[in-house]
């Protein structure tokens, strides 16, 4: 199992960490941000296909920001898939 650490930009969370194996995500954690919402995202992503997650979350915004923690997660996943 491999680990991805991603430093976020433009969000309340500062870092995203997750494990992945065979195209699936495990143990997603955000450093900072809205704890309840981000724990929920982690539960929803557990064991799911990386590409599917990235497709769903890409472009999600938060308030007036042009990005969100979910959008930043999609960017982290795309780095893994490239």
PEUR-V431761 format. One record per backbone hydrogen bond with DSSP energy under -0.5 kcal/mol. CO is the residue of the C=O (numbers start at 1). NH is the residue of the N-H. Records with the same first field share a line. If there is no record, write none. Layout:
# PEUR-V431761
CO = NH + NH
This chain:
# PEUR-V431761
2 = 20
4 = 18
6 = 8 + 16
12 = 33
14 = 8
15 = 31
16 = 6
17 = 29
18 = 4
19 = 26
20 = 2
21 = 24
23 = 50
24 = 21
25 = 47
26 = 19
29 = 17
30 = 32
31 = 14 + 15
33 = 35
34 = 38
35 = 39
36 = 40
37 = 41
38 = 42
39 = 43
40 = 44
41 = 45
42 = 46
45 = 48
48 = 25
49 = 53
50 = 54
51 = 55
52 = 56
53 = 57
54 = 58
57 = 60
62 = 65
67 = 62
68 = 72
69 = 73
70 = 74
71 = 75
72 = 76
73 = 77
74 = 78
75 = 79
76 = 80
77 = 81
78 = 82
